[in-house]
Amino acid sequence: MKKSVSNRIRITKTGKVIRRAMGQDHFRAKKRGAQLNRRKKIRGIDDLSKKIVKKYL
C-alpha cells in the first residue's frame, strides 16, 4: 500500500472513493469564507481515477 495515497483518500463501506478538497490549510487569509465553506465538503473521485487509486491501495 502506498502511504501517500492512503493519507489522501478513503474507501467507504459501499466502495466509494472519497477525498478531501484541497486549498483549506495554506494561505487561508486570502480566501473568502464562502470559498472555505465550499471546500469543507467531502469530494468524490471519478471512475478512471478510482481504478488508478485502487491499484495503489
Backbone as JSON Lines, residues from 0, in Angstrom:
{"i":0,"aa":"M","n":[0.84,-1.17,0.0],"ca":[0.0,0.0,0.0],"c":[0.89,1.25,0.0]}
{"i":1,"aa":"K","n":[0.56,2.21,-0.83],"ca":[1.3,3.46,-0.86],"c":[0.78,4.37,0.25]}
{"i":2,"aa":"K","n":[1.66,4.81,1.11],"ca":[1.26,5.62,2.25],"c":[0.72,6.98,1.82]}
{"i":3,"aa":"S","n":[1.28,7.56,0.76],"ca":[0.81,8.87,0.32],"c":[-0.62,8.81,-0.19]}
{"i":4,"aa":"V","n":[-0.99,7.73,-0.84],"ca":[-2.35,7.58,-1.34],"c":[-3.31,7.32,-0.19]}
{"i":5,"aa":"S","n":[-2.9,6.5,0.75],"ca":[-3.8,6.18,1.86],"c":[-4.04,7.38,2.77]}
{"i":6,"aa":"N","n":[-3.13,8.35,2.79],"ca":[-3.34,9.55,3.59],"c":[-4.35,10.49,2.95]}
{"i":7,"aa":"R","n":[-4.45,10.47,1.63],"ca":[-5.26,11.44,0.93],"c":[-6.68,10.98,0.61]}
{"i":8,"aa":"I","n":[-6.89,9.69,0.49],"ca":[-8.21,9.19,0.1],"c":[-8.67,8.1,1.04]}
{"i":9,"aa":"R","n":[-9.94,7.77,0.94],"ca":[-10.53,6.75,1.81],"c":[-11.6,6.01,1.01]}
{"i":10,"aa":"I","n":[-11.73,4.73,1.24],"ca":[-12.77,3.94,0.59],"c":[-13.85,3.65,1.63]}
{"i":11,"aa":"T","n":[-15.1,3.98,1.28],"ca":[-16.21,3.78,2.2],"c":[-16.64,2.32,2.21]}
{"i":12,"aa":"K","n":[-17.59,2.0,3.08],"ca":[-18.09,0.62,3.16],"c":[-18.77,0.19,1.88]}
{"i":13,"aa":"T","n":[-19.4,1.15,1.18],"ca":[-20.1,0.82,-0.06],"c":[-19.19,0.81,-1.27]}
{"i":14,"aa":"G","n":[-17.9,1.15,-1.09],"ca":[-16.94,1.09,-2.18],"c":[-16.67,2.41,-2.86]}
{"i":15,"aa":"K","n":[-17.22,3.51,-2.35],"ca":[-16.96,4.81,-2.93],"c":[-15.58,5.29,-2.51]}
{"i":16,"aa":"V","n":[-14.91,5.99,-3.41],"ca":[-13.61,6.56,-3.11],"c":[-13.82,8.05,-2.87]}
{"i":17,"aa":"I","n":[-13.47,8.53,-1.68],"ca":[-13.69,9.94,-1.36],"c":[-12.36,10.58,-0.98]}
{"i":18,"aa":"R","n":[-12.33,11.9,-1.14],"ca":[-11.12,12.67,-0.84],"c":[-11.53,13.97,-0.18]}
{"i":19,"aa":"R","n":[-10.56,14.66,0.35],"ca":[-10.76,15.97,0.96],"c":[-10.44,17.02,-0.08]}
{"i":20,"aa":"A","n":[-11.22,18.09,-0.11],"ca":[-10.97,19.18,-1.07],"c":[-9.67,19.89,-0.71]}
{"i":21,"aa":"M","n":[-8.92,20.28,-1.73],"ca":[-7.63,20.93,-1.47],"c":[-7.83,22.43,-1.24]}
{"i":22,"aa":"G","n":[-6.8,23.08,-0.71],"ca":[-6.82,24.51,-0.51],"c":[-7.49,24.96,0.77]}
{"i":23,"aa":"Q","n":[-7.44,24.13,1.82],"ca":[-8.08,24.51,3.08],"c":[-7.1,24.98,4.14]}
{"i":24,"aa":"D","n":[-5.85,24.64,4.04],"ca":[-4.92,24.9,5.12],"c":[-3.97,26.07,4.86]}
{"i":25,"aa":"H","n":[-3.39,26.13,3.69],"ca":[-2.3,27.06,3.42],"c":[-2.85,28.33,2.78]}
{"i":26,"aa":"F","n":[-2.42,29.49,3.23],"ca":[-2.84,30.81,2.72],"c":[-4.35,31.01,2.86]}
{"i":27,"aa":"R","n":[-4.88,30.76,4.03],"ca":[-6.32,30.9,4.25],"c":[-6.77,32.35,4.34]}
{"i":28,"aa":"A","n":[-5.87,33.26,4.69],"ca":[-6.26,34.65,4.93],"c":[-6.76,35.32,3.65]}
{"i":29,"aa":"K","n":[-6.28,34.88,2.51],"ca":[-6.68,35.49,1.24],"c":[-8.06,35.02,0.78]}
{"i":30,"aa":"K","n":[-8.51,33.89,1.29],"ca":[-9.73,33.27,0.76],"c":[-10.96,33.78,1.5]}
{"i":31,"aa":"R","n":[-12.05,33.9,0.77],"ca":[-13.32,34.3,1.36],"c":[-13.89,33.14,2.17]}
{"i":32,"aa":"G","n":[-14.79,33.48,3.09],"ca":[-15.42,32.46,3.92],"c":[-16.25,31.49,3.11]}
{"i":33,"aa":"A","n":[-16.89,32.0,2.04],"ca":[-17.7,31.13,1.19],"c":[-16.84,30.09,0.48]}
{"i":34,"aa":"Q","n":[-15.65,30.5,0.09],"ca":[-14.74,29.55,-0.57],"c":[-14.35,28.44,0.4]}
{"i":35,"aa":"L","n":[-14.04,28.81,1.62],"ca":[-13.62,27.81,2.6],"c":[-14.77,26.88,2.95]}
{"i":36,"aa":"N","n":[-15.99,27.41,3.03],"ca":[-17.14,26.57,3.33],"c":[-17.39,25.56,2.22]}
{"i":37,"aa":"R","n":[-17.2,25.96,0.98],"ca":[-17.36,25.02,-0.14],"c":[-16.33,23.91,-0.09]}
{"i":38,"aa":"R","n":[-15.13,24.24,0.38],"ca":[-14.07,23.25,0.41],"c":[-14.18,22.28,1.57]}
{"i":39,"aa":"K","n":[-15.05,22.53,2.52],"ca":[-15.2,21.63,3.67],"c":[-15.94,20.36,3.31]}
{"i":40,"aa":"K","n":[-16.63,20.34,2.17],"ca":[-17.38,19.16,1.77],"c":[-16.43,18.06,1.29]}
{"i":41,"aa":"I","n":[-16.84,16.84,1.51],"ca":[-16.07,15.7,1.04],"c":[-16.35,15.52,-0.45]}
{"i":42,"aa":"R","n":[-15.32,15.28,-1.23],"ca":[-15.45,15.15,-2.67],"c":[-15.32,13.69,-3.09]}
{"i":43,"aa":"G","n":[-15.91,13.35,-4.2],"ca":[-15.76,12.03,-4.77],"c":[-14.66,12.01,-5.81]}
{"i":44,"aa":"I","n":[-14.4,10.87,-6.35],"ca":[-13.39,10.72,-7.4],"c":[-14.06,10.02,-8.58]}
{"i":45,"aa":"D","n":[-13.72,10.45,-9.8],"ca":[-14.35,9.86,-10.98],"c":[-13.87,8.43,-11.23]}
{"i":46,"aa":"D","n":[-14.52,7.74,-12.15],"ca":[-14.31,6.3,-12.35],"c":[-12.89,5.95,-12.79]}
{"i":47,"aa":"L","n":[-12.32,6.77,-13.68],"ca":[-10.97,6.47,-14.17],"c":[-9.96,6.56,-13.02]}
{"i":48,"aa":"S","n":[-10.11,7.57,-12.18],"ca":[-9.2,7.71,-11.05],"c":[-9.39,6.61,-10.02]}
{"i":49,"aa":"K","n":[-10.61,6.09,-9.9],"ca":[-10.86,5.0,-8.95],"c":[-10.02,3.78,-9.28]}
{"i":50,"aa":"K","n":[-9.91,3.48,-10.57],"ca":[-9.12,2.31,-10.98],"c":[-7.65,2.51,-10.61]}
{"i":51,"aa":"I","n":[-7.15,3.72,-10.83],"ca":[-5.76,4.0,-10.52],"c":[-5.53,3.95,-9.02]}
{"i":52,"aa":"V","n":[-6.44,4.52,-8.25],"ca":[-6.3,4.57,-6.8],"c":[-6.36,3.17,-6.2]}
{"i":53,"aa":"K","n":[-7.29,2.36,-6.65],"ca":[-7.43,1.01,-6.09],"c":[-6.2,0.16,-6.36]}
{"i":54,"aa":"K","n":[-5.46,0.5,-7.42],"ca":[-4.22,-0.23,-7.71],"c":[-3.19,0.02,-6.61]}
{"i":55,"aa":"Y","n":[-3.18,1.22,-6.05],"ca":[-2.19,1.57,-5.04],"c":[-2.61,1.19,-3.63]}
{"i":56,"aa":"L","n":[-3.89,0.87,-3.43],"ca":[-4.34,0.53,-2.07],"c":[-4.24,-0.94,-1.77]}
